[in-house]
Amino acid sequence: MTGRKQADLARSVGISASYLNLIEHNRRRIGGKLLSNIARELGVEPSALSEGAEAALLNALREAAADHEGAAEDLPRLEEFVGRFPGWARLLAETRQRATGLEHAVDVLSDRMTHDPFLSASLHEVISTVTAIRSTATILAETRDIDPEWRDRFHRNMAEESARLAESAEALVRYLDEASSAEFAASTPQEELDGWLRQSGYHVAELERALPTDPEKIVGRAESLRSAAARSLALSYLQRYRKDAEHMPLAAFQEEAQKGGFDPAALAMRFGVDLGAVFRRLATLPADRIGGEIGLVSCDASGTLTFRKPVDGFPLPRYSAACSLWPLYQALSRPMAPVRRLVEMGGRSPRLFLTYSVCQSLQPAGFDGPQVLEAAMLILPQDMVDAAEARAPLEIGTSCRICPRAACAARREPSIMAEAF
């Protein structure tokens, strides 16, 4: 279909042609990074390789139909439509995919424009400089008789302010260009860590071995961790990861997790660890092994998010405060009292997630010391668990600024997205 030779494709993804031939004839299973690499080289969605092009197309059209009230009654004839008009079917699926991507970009950019501290400071600098230049220009234009010494001083001020304006504008454009050219642009040590973990899928294979690699060596090889603060955060994360892996070996933990429907309480009892450790371990399981992504978010006692592992359909804010209705904050107000809640994330296509939350003491410093708390919320897509909830799902959002739920009792500011949705 793409005109590429099998040997060239195999070489580009780092495998042998014979192994690729086995994959092509369904004699070897494929998943994870290899599946993503092959899909990227072929310019197709990973689902088109794992499920087949027609199955992926049908799934995409079913998702598109879920967003349209009148399309549900025509779903029984979907396969007939794809068979008779494959070109139109692909056009519809691609258009829906592009619209979804654009909506996500609008969410991210709106959140960023509102809360990015660097962007706000840069714009303030530009406005201040423009105001200074305008004031000087007005004096020169409206005052006929100016002492030559003062006129030279005004000209010098305008030249200096103009140079500063040019530098500020160039820095702002460069910052925006860097952010738009990469999926994840880090501007803080925490964001550097998040970006590095995203590249590995939050799974560190070198720490899963019988003789794990020294965390310091792993951090030393991580080129994307540019600041000393980010490397320090990464080292702390990996040291914690290694301890969790020692107490909950990957193969045994994955088997027990899938067998028990990913129940954190049962896993904590089985391996003799606390719920927070189970949350972290579940979030590191490779998606291709368990049939889906498991998200995790944590915060400190101030409510500030300290760790983000998003899952499709449950976006996590990068700059703004999160939705105050998240069960994460309910757990924060009730230390050591686990919270289990089915939630519905707002948006054009609301999705259901089963969440588990708990708040634990991170660094007890004796009876007279300050209590340092950490709350965590595990996020499981409903299709990964077979658990029914007696109560209706709790309606939540990402953050007030980009949440479409206009009639929310916890809203603290108007949404800029309500009308669009």
N, C-alpha and C positions, 0 to 999 in steps of 0.2 A: 504493500500500500504506500509506503514512503519511499521505495526505491533504494533502500539501503541494504548493503550486503550484511549477512548474518555475522561474518567475522568482524566487520567494522563496528557493528553495534556492540558485540561482545567486548571488543577492545575498549570502546568508549566508556563502558560501565565497569571495567575491571574484572571480567570473568572470561573463561575460555569459551571458544565457539561450540565445543562439544557440550559444555554445561548449558549454554543457551539453547542448544538443540533439544536437550532433555526437558527444559522448561517449556519450550514451544510445543512439545508433544505430550505435555501434562504428566511427565514422569518425574518431575521434581517440583516441590511446592515453592512458591515465591511469596515474599511479603516484605514488609518493613522498608528499609532504605534501598534495597536492591530493586524492589517494585517501583519505588518513587523515581529512582535513577533511570530505569528503562522507560518509564512513562514520560519522563522529561525529555529523553533523547528522541522518542518517537513523536513528541508533541501531542500526547493524549492524556486523559485523566487516568489515574491508577485504577479506578473501578472498571475502566474499559478493558484492562488486562486481566484483572482478577475475576471479573464476573462475565466478561464478554461485552462487545460493543452494544448489541441490541438490548441486553439486560440493563446496562448502564443508562441507555437512552430511555428505556421504559421507566426506570426509577426516577430519572431527572424530570420526566413529564408528569409523573405522579406527584412529585414535590411541587411542581408548578401548579398542578390542579388544586392542590391543598390551599393555595393562596387565593383561589378564585371560587366564589360561592356557587356559580352556575356550572362549573366544570365537573363536579362530582357525579352528576347523573350520566355523563358521557364516558366515565372511566371504564365500564365494561367493554367499550368499543376501542380502547386505547391501542391494543395490539393490531387491530384492523387498520387503524389510522397510520401506525408506524409502517405496516407492511405495504399499504397502498401509496403513501406519500412520505417516503423516508427522508427526502430532502427538506420538506417543510417541517417534519418532526425534529430533525437536527437543528434547523434554524430556530425553532421555538425553544428547544432545550438550551441552545447556546445563548439566546437572547435573555432567557431567565437567569442563566448563570452569570452573565455580564451584569444584569440589573442587581443581582444579589451582591456581587463584588463591589459595584458602585455604591450601594447602600452602606456596606461595611466601611468603605473608604470615607464616606460622608460622616459616619459615626466617629471614626478615628480622628478625622481632621477637625470636626466640630469640637470634640473633646480637647484636642490639642490647642486649637485657636483660643479656647476659653481658659485653659489652665496651665499652658506651658509657660513656666517662669522666664525662660530665656527669651522666648518670643515676645512676651509682654515687656520685658526690660528693653529689648532691642527696639521695639516700636516706640516706646517712651523716649528713648534716646534720639531716634529719628525725628519725632515730633518736636522735641525740645530744640534740636539743632535748627530745624526749619524755622521755628518761631524766632530764634535768635537772628538768623540771616534776614528774615523778613523785617524785623525791627530795625536792623542796621540799614537795610536798603530803603526803608521808609524815611529814615532820618536824612539820608543822602539825597533822596528824591524831593523831599518837601522843604529842605533848608537850603536856601540859595547861597547865603554867605557863611561858609564854614571855614574856620581857621585851617590853613594848610596842614598844620600838625595834627589836628583832630581828624581831618579828612583822610590823611595817611593812616591814622590809627584805625578808623572805621574800615578802610579798604583792607588793612591787615587782618582785622577781626573777621571780615567776610571771607577772606582767603582761608584762614584757619578753620572757621566753622564749615566752609564748603568741603575742605579736606576731611574733616571729621565726619561730615554727612556721608561722603563717598565711602569712607572706611566702614561706617556703621551699616550702610546699605549693602556693601559687598559681603560683610560678615553675615548679615541676615539672609541674603540670597544663597550664600554658600551653605548655611545651616539648613535652609529649606531644601536645597538640591540634594544634600547628603541624606536627608530624611526621606525624600521621595525616591532616591535611587536604591534604597535598601528596605527590606521588609521591616527591619527593626533597627531603629537608630538609637543608640544608647547615649544618654546625656548625664547619667548618674551611675555610681558604682553598682547600685542595685539593678539598674537596667542593663549594664554590661553583663552581670551575672545571668539575668533572665535571658538575654540574647544568646549567651554561650550554652545555656541549658537547652534552649529551643533547638539549637543545631544538633544536639545529641539526642533529642527526643526525651530528655530528662532521665535517660537510662545510661548509666556509666558501666559499660561492660568490663572495664579493667578492675572494677571493685567487686565484681561478681565471681572472680576466680578463687580457687582454693588458696592461692598465694596472691592476694590483691596487690596492685601497684601502689606505691607510696603516693598519697594524695598530693604531696608537694611536687612530685615529678609531673603529675598530670596538670597541675596548675602552671608549672613552669613551661609546659609545651603549648599552653592555650594562648595563641597570638591575639585573640579577640579580647582578652582580659588585659587592657592596656594600663589601667591605673592600679596603684598599690592597694587602694581600698577595695577595688573589685577582686583582686587576687586574694585578699584577706577574707572577704566574704565567701569566695569560692572554696578556699581551704576549709573554712568552718563547715560549709555545706557538705563537702566530700568526707570530712572526718565523721560527721553525723551519719552520712550515707553508709560508710563502711561499718559502723557499729550496727546500724539497722540490718545490713546484709548478713552480718555475722550471726545475729539473733534469729533472722528469718531468711534462711537460704532460698535462693530464687526458685528452684524447681519445686521444692516442697511447699513453699508459700503460694506459688501460682496454682498448684494443684488444689490446695485447701481453699484458696480464694474462689476459684471457679466452682468447686464442688459445693461450697456454702453460699453461693450467690453474692459474694463480695461483702459479707456481713462483718463489719469491723469488730464488733464485740466478740463474736465467735473466734475470730482470728487472734484477738488479744489474749483470750483465754488459752487458745491452742499453743501459742508460742511464748506465753508468759511475759508480754510486754504491754506498755500502755497504749491507749487509743491513738495518741499523736504519732507514735512510731508506726503503727499500722497504717494510718492515713498516708504518711510519707512513703511507706513501702508500696502501697497500692498505686500511688501516683507514678512510681518508677517502672511499673510493669509495661513491657513493650506492647503497643496497641495491636500489632499483628498477631500476637500470641493469645490475646484475650478477647479479640473481636470488637475492640473499640477503645476510645480514649477515656481515661479517668482524670478529672480535673482536681486541683487542690489550690486553695487560697488560705493564707494565714495573715494575722494581724497582731500588733502588740496592744497594750492596754489603752493606747490613745485612739485605736481604731485605724491606724495607718497600716496599709497593706505592706507586708514585709516579704511575701512570696506569692508569685502568680504562676499557676500552670493552667492556662485556659483550655476549654473544651468546646468543640463546635456547637454553636447555638447558645453558649453562655460566655459572652465577652466580658473581660475584666478591664476596668478603667485603668488607664496609664497615669493620668494626671489628676483627675478629679476624685472626690470622695465617692465611695461605693454606695449602693442603695442601703439605706438604714434598716430596711426590712429583711435583709439577709439573715438567715438563721445563725450565721457566724457571729453577729453582734448580740443575738439573744443568748448564745453560749457565753459570750464575753461577760455578760452581766450575771451569769450563774456559774462560777468556776466549779469544775469537776462534775457538772450535771450535763450528761450527753443530751444532744438534741437531734432528733430524726424527723425530717420534714420533706414532703413532696412539694416542689415549687414549680411555678410556671414562669419562664423568662419572657418578658414582653418583647414585642417586635412584630414585623410583618407576618412571620410564621412562628407563633409562640410554641415553645417546646417544654416538655416536662422533664424534670430531673429529680432524682432522689438524693437528698443531701444529709450528711452526717456531720455534726459539729460538736466540738468539745473545747473547753478552755482549761489549761493546766498551768501550774506554777513552773516557770522556766528556770529560775535561779533562786531558790529559797535561801535567804541569808540569815537564818536563825529567827528566833521569836521577835527580836527587836529590829530586824532589818527590813528593808522595803520588799514588798511582794511584787515580783516581776512576772507578769502573765503573758501567755501566748495562746491565742485562739486559732483553731484551724477548722476548715470546712471542706469535706470531701464531696466531690460533685460527680454523680453517676448518671449518665443518660438512662432514661427509663427503659429503653429497649435492651439494656444490658442486665437489668435486674428483674426478677419475677416477684415483685413485692407490691401488694395492694395497700392502699391507704384508705382508712375509713373517712378521713376528713377531705374536704375539697382542697386542691392545691393552693398554696400561698402565692399570690401574684406579686412578682418582684420585677425589678429592672436592673440596668447596669449602673446608672447614676441619674440623678434628677435631670441634668442638663440635656441628656439625649434619650430620656425614657418617654415612650408614647402614651403612658397611662395618665391621662389628664386628671381623673378623679381619684387620685391617690391621697390618702389621709396623711402620709408621711412626706409629701412633697415639700421641699424647702425652697425651690426656685422654679420658675416657668421653664418648660421644655421648648427647645428650638426645633424639635423633631415631631411634635404632636401633629401639626397640620399635615406634614408629609406622609405620615402613616395613616 
